[in-house]
Every structure is written in C-alpha cells, then in structure tokens.
Amino acid sequence: MTTRSCPCGLPEPYDECCGRRHSGAAAAPTAEALMRSRYSAFVKSDVAYLLRTWHPRTRPAQLELDPAMRWTGLEILDTTDGSAFHTTGTVTFRASYRGGSLHERSRFERVDGAWVYVDGEFQS
C-alpha cells in the first residue's frame, strides 16, 4: 500500500503530519510547522483550522475559500525565529497553484503558548 506524503511537502503521511494538527491531536511546535499545516488546511479546505490558527487581532469574521483553487506545492524559502525559544517568527514561502503561485512573508506570534498566523506581505 502506498501512502501519499502530506500536502505540506514533508514525507510523512497526512494523518501523521498536518492531519494531527488539523484534528487538534498535536500543536505546531514552530512557526514553520504552523505555516505548513495552514497550507495543508488550504489544500483540504479546512476553514475551521485556518480560523482557529489565526491571531484574534487579525482574524476575519469568516473565510470563504474558492472551491476551484487547486494548490500544487509549498516551498519554504526562509524562516526567522519561530522556534520553541521564540515568541515571534516569520516564514517566507511560495505556494503554487494551477496557473500561478503566491509568494508571501508571513508573521507568526504565540498566543497562550500556541503559534498563530498574524498577517503576511506579498513578495515579488
């Protein structure tokens, strides 16, 4: 039996990688892990997880995803801080989709010990 790797780009199966975060069985230990799990949530259309991991200060009241959007890959380009020893961090990434890509530098903070997405700046 062949098990597909997680959409986030790591070799583990989804259920052992981002699926554990989406279900609430595990928390993201780093800003990069949260970024990867949020990308996987976009792939899986898991709006509840995306809202749950968004900073309360910047979280939208609701989130509607385009059902036609097909994400095809994630590339982590750079990380700054965001480890177990930090309270803030950034992750610069390129998320590919059919027809293009999104290049962003995302900011993350800890809220009550958990990493959350604050906001992002599009990169050229």
ABEGO torsion letter per residue (X at the ends): XBBBBBAAGBABBAAABAAAAAAGABBBABAAAAAAAAAAAAAAGBAAAAAAABBAAABBABBBBBAABBBAEBBBABBBEGBAABABBBBBBBBBBBGEBBBBBBBBBBBGGBBBBABBBBBX
